[in-house]
Amino acid sequence: MKKKPIFLIVLSSIFGLGVILTLIGLALGGKIYSLSIGNRVTKSPGKSVSHTLPDVSLTDTSDIKNLDFNLAANDIEIKTGTQYSISGGRLSENTVKNGVWTVKSYYSDYFQEIDIFGLNLPFPRFWRRNENFEKLTITLPQGINLQDVSIDAGATKLNIDLLDCKTLDLEVSAGDADIQSLTAETADISVDVGKLNIEQYQIAGSADIECSVGDLNFGSKRYAKENVCRNLNVECSLGDADIYGKLTENSLIDCSMGNIELNLAGIPGNYSIDKTSQSLGDINFNGYYDGNNQKTTDEVYGTLELSCSMGDIDINYLGD
């Protein structure tokens, strides 16, 4: 059966169900205050940048110190290059003002909603596949000195090559995000239903990471002994988190119903366990990966506070 007949059957079924429910409601004494069946299209809040422009030239780029990206419903790549540029995708806003580069690509840029008896059904805004809409590419000059970076990624696949800034505010809603290298003084990271993977990191001040139903990979085994984070605060609800690196000063690891695996650079003597609390979950100290449990040291990297409700926390020491 072809796709078009299937689509018409599904749409007719939904419409028929709406009519039946409406009649049942009227039979039970309900009243119709409003009825609309038609093309109610959710409009984008800003002026749409046409995809026919392969490259958007930005002015006053020498003053860019902050980034404000709100990106949804697309394949996004943020890479390093020789100059600021942006290509592809469909945008609601692309401006540079007072040192802030603002790029916004909303869900409504790619989908329209048809209201049938109060039920908003999303449909692609462009019926024909066009590769110009498939991927949005943002280029940042290598070696730039960024201050505040805010990235809100929803219903998207986000890939970031290199990000070096003073403060980072990153929120991943219902998409996946990969960051090859992150350097920041402070980082505030939230993963809702998506998945976030950060390969390398250097956090000089503090990092707050919240993992709801999504999965988090903070660091990789390959760079575990080079990754350093000061004052790490991780809250894991229903998602799973794997952390590779060296944690300094005070770190709080809180696990509700998810699982957290800590793979720490160093040996047990490098970390002071300040407090552990557990209800129905387990906190497991698994010793060294290399099997050598006889090493000792007087150098303390940081203090760990571990809290576990119904999930598990596993601690592995990677050695020097």
N, C-alpha and C positions, 0 to 999 in steps of 0.2 A: 504494500500500500504506500502511495506517495505521501510526502510530508504534508502537502497542502490539505488533502482530505482529512488526515489525522488532526491537523490543527483546527479545521472547521468543526470536526466532531467534538473535540475537547471544548472548544469555545461554546458550541451549542449546548453541551451538557452543563457547563457552568451557568450559562444564561437560563436554561430550563430549571436548574436547581434554585436559582435566585427567584424565579417566578413562583415556584412551588412554595418556597419558604415565605414569600410575601403573602400568598393566598392563605397559608396556614395562620400567619400572624393576623390577617384581617378576620379570619374566622374566629379567632380567639379574642376578638375585640380590639385589636390594634388599629391604628390610624396611620395613613400615609401623609407625612408632612412635606416630603420632597421626593422627587423621583427624577433621576437623570441617567440617561444611557447615551453616551456619546464620546466625543474625543476631547476629554479634559486633559490637556497636556501640561505637565509640570514644566514651567519655564526655568531656565538657568538664571541665577540672580545677576550675572554680569554679562558684559558684551562678549560674544563668542568669537574667538580667534579662528579664522578659517584654516582648515587643514590643507588648503591648496597652497599655503605659504610654506615651502619646505624648510626655511630657516627664518626665525624671527630675530631681527637685529635689535639688540637692547642698547639703550642710551644711558649715559652716566654710570657705566658699570664700574668705573674706578672707585666709586663711593660705596659699593655694596659691602656691607659688613654683616648683615643679618639675612636669613632666609626664612620665608613663611610659605610652606608648601602644603596645600590641601588637595590630595590626589585620590581619585576614586575611579573604579570601573575601567581600568586600563592596565597595560603592561608598561611599567615605568623603569627606566634606567637612568641613574645619576652617576656620571663618570667624570674623570679628570681629563683635561685637555689644555689647550693654549689660551682659550678665551671663553667668556660666557656665551652660551647659545642654547637654543631650545628648538626642537623639531618634532613633527608628528603630533598625534593626539588631537583632542578637541578641548579647548580651554575656555573657561569663563572669565579668567583674569590672568594677565601677564604684564605686570607693572614693576617699575623701579622708582621708589619714592623715599626720600629721607634715609637713604642707605639700606632700605629693605627691598629685597626682590621677592615679590609675591606671585606665586603661581597657583591657580585654583582650577581643578578639573573635577566637576561634580558628577554624581550619579545621574543627574538629569541631563547631563551633556550627552549621554549615550543611550538613555532609555526614556521613553515616554510612558505615562500612566493613563490607562483607560478606566474610567470609573463606571462600573456596572453594579447598580444597587448598593452603592457604598463600598464595593470591593475594588480596591486599586490594583490593577494588574499591569505589571511592567512589560513593555515590548521594546525591542531594539529600535532606536530612532532611525537607523539606516538598515534597510532590508538587504541591500547588496553589500557583500563583504568588500571592504576597501582597506588595503594595507596601510594607508596613511593614518588610519585610526587605530591600527593594531598596537602601536608602540609609541610612547612618549619618551624622548631622549633629552636629558638636561645635562649640559656640560659645565663643569666648574674648573677654572684655571688652577693648575697645580701650584701649591705653595701659597695660596691666599690665606689671609688672616681673618677668619670668620669669628664673630662674637656669638650671637644667639641664633640657633637653628631650631626651627619648629617644623616637624613633618607629621602630618596626619594622613595615614594610608588606610583606605577602606575599600574592600571588594577589588583588590588589585594585587598584582605581583610586582614587588619592588626590589630592585637590585642596586646597591650602592657600592661603588668601587672603593673610594677613600673619603673619609669625613674627618676633618680636623677643625674643632671649634672650641669656644669657651664653655658654652652651655648647650645641651641638647635636650629637646623635648620631642620624643618619638612615640607615636601611638599607632599601633597596628590593630585595626578592627576585625575585618573578616577577610584578610588577605595574608599573603606570605611575604616576608622581607628577608633579604640577605645583605649583610654588610661585611665586606672583606676586611676593612681596617677602620677602627674608630679611636680617635684621640680627643679627649675632652676633660675639662676641669670638673664639671658636674653633668650628670646624665639622669633624666627622668624617662623611663621606658615602660610602656604599657602594652601588653598583648592580650586581646580579648578572645576572639575565636580563631585568630590566625596563628601563624608560625613565624618565629623570628630566630635567625641564625646570625651571630656575630663571630667572625673567625678570629680576629685579633683586636685587642683593646688596651688602652692606657688611660685610666681614670685617675686623675691626680687629686680630686677633692672628695666627691661622693657620688654614689649611684643608687637610685631607687628603681627597682624593677618589680612590676606587678604582672603576674601571669594568671589569667582567669581560667578560661577553658582552652587556651592555646598552649603551644609548646615553645619552649625557649632553649636555645643552645647558646650559652654565653662563653665564647672561647672554644677552641678545639684542642685536641690532644697534641697536635703538631706544634702549636704555639703556647702550650700551657705554661712553660717555664719563663716565657717572655711576657705574658699577659699579667698586668698588675692593676688591681683596683683597690682604692682606699675607701673605707666606710661603705661597704656594700649592704644594702637592705633589700632582701628578696621576699616577696609574698606570693605563694603559689596556692591557688584555690583548687581547681579541678584539672589544671594543666600539669605537664611535666617539665622539669628544668634540669639541664645538664650544665655544670659550670666547671671550666678549666682555667686555672690561673693561680696567681699569688694574691691573697687577700691580706691587706694591711690595716692597722688600727682596729676599729670596732665594726664587726659584721653581724647582722641579724638575719637568720634564715628561718622563715616561718612557713610551714607546710600544713595545709588544711586537709584536703582529700587528694591532692596530687602527690607526685613523687619528685624528690630532688636528689640529684647525685652531685656531690662535691668532689672534684678531683684537684687536690691542692698541691701546688708546687712546694717542695720542702718535706720535712718529716714531722711527726707528731709534736716534737719539742719546739717547733717553730710557731705553734699556735696554742694559745691559752683558751681553754673551754670555760667560759664565765658562767653559763647557765644552760641546762637542758631541761625541757619539759615535754612530756608525751602523754597522750590519752590512750587512743586505740592504735596509734601508729608505732613505728619502730625507728630508732636511731642506731645505725650500725657503723662502727669504726672498723674498717677493713684492713688497716695496716698499709704496708708498702706494696706497690706494684711489682717491685723487684724482689720481694720476699725477704729483704734484710730488715729485721726489726731491732737491731742492736745499736743503731746509730743514735748519738746524743748530740745536743747543742745547747748553747746558752742564749742564742739569738731568737727572740720572739718577734715574728712578723706582725701578728695581730691577735685579737681576741674574738672568739666565736660565741654567739648566743644562738642556740638551736631550739626551735619549738615545733612540735609535731602533734597534730590532732588525730586524723585518720589516715594520713599518708605515711610514706617512708622517707627517711633521709639516710643516704649512704655516703660515708666519708672515706675517700681513698687518698693516700699520700703518695705523690709521684717521685719523691726523693729530690736530691740536689741537682 
